[in-house]
Amino acid sequence: MKPPYEITHKIVYLYGQITEALGMCKSLLLVKPDAKLRRQNRIKTIHSSLAIEGNTLNLDHVTAIMDHKHVIGPRKDIIEVQNAVKAYEQLTRFHPFSVSDFLKAHQILMRGLVEQAGHYRTKQVGIINGDEVRHVAPGYDKVPDLMRGLFDYLQNDSDLDIIKSCVFHYEVEFIHPFEDGNGRMGRYWHTRLLTKVNPLFEYVPVEEAIKNHQAAYYDALAKSDRAGKSTMFVEFLLEVINQSLRQTIDESRALNVNFQKRTEYALSELNDWFDRKEYMKINKGISTATASRDLKQLLEKGIILSSGEGRMMKYMKK
């Protein structure tokens, strides 16, 4: 069965905003952010998703663990970060419509934290807030069929993929298929589904925006539970996706100022045919990838000409 939700005017508007933002990315030649920004955003993503679950390590700790450095902190928190680093490194290797890959991802995220990592729960669970039962999940015996139906919806329903990714996120929270790790798996697979829409989303820290609006996140979940449909949660997620995307654009624009300064200076110094190595000598300290990206953008903007192929490629300003 198709999960219950409605396509509201707000959802249509926010989808339009996200589509506009993705168009801006294309015009900025933002296929993927600068390497430094990609790393920063991956750190933010991991830290934020785990902080929502109570992990006490900060951004510096996550950075150190990514760099394979020793960190002092609760063992459980360190394992959570180590697992998340491995999981996000493998994000795009998982097939977005594969139940078995979904379970493999859970196994990586929860290895050493729960006995049933990579397996659905085998007991009844609920979510308790103080003395109040906030949510009672469906019976454990229903979980395999519910999850198969959810993945079938992802693959075969005709609704927009971005909207379906949000619905999936909610349904994972509702079904609560695992003994533990449901929240981080909902956010992780949501990101995987978004990367199917556009590869740029691998480096857009949607989880950070969720953490920054954590109360609203849980409020949208609770309201959707009471309504019996995920509409309000979908609206919330589309808002944070749009916010995260536009923040990434702003950060990339700031880096593009550096691009303009670099290229203007280099072209003022290079008066004949030159290659990438000569461009890098003028702009000391930039990486080979940055030099290649600069030259590609200059070509696409029609500012320079090129001759030759591969390592023999030469450039000259028009």
Sequence and secondary structure as in RCSB ss.txt:
>XXXX:A:sequence
MKPPYEITHKIVYLYGQITEALGMCKSLLLVKPDAKLRRQNRIKTIHSSLAIEGNTLNLDHVTAIMDHKHVIGPR
KDIIEVQNAVKAYEQLTRFHPFSVSDFLKAHQILMRGLVEQAGHYRTKQVGIINGDEVRHVAPGYDKVPDLMRGL
FDYLQNDSDLDIIKSCVFHYEVEFIHPFEDGNGRMGRYWHTRLLTKVNPLFEYVPVEEAIKNHQAAYYDALAKSD
RAGKSTMFVEFLLEVINQSLRQTIDESRALNVNFQKRTEYALSELNDWFDRKEYMKINKGISTATASRDLKQLLE
KGIILSSGEGRMMKYMKK
>XXXX:A:secstr
        HHHHHHHHHHHHHHHHHHHTT SS  HHHHHHHHHHHHHHHHHHTT    HHHHHHHHTT    S H
HHHHHHHHHHHHHHTGGGS TT HHHHHHHHHHHHTTT TTTTS   S  EEEETTEEEEE   GGGHHHHHHHH
HHHHHH  S HHHHHHHHHHHHHHH  SSS HHHHHHHHHHHHHHHH GGGGGS HHHHHHHTHHHHHHHHHHHH
HHTSSHHHHHHHHHHHHHHHHHHHHHHHHHHHHHHHHHHHHHHH  S B HHHHHHHSTT  HHHHHHHHHHHHH
TTSEEEESSGGG EEEE 
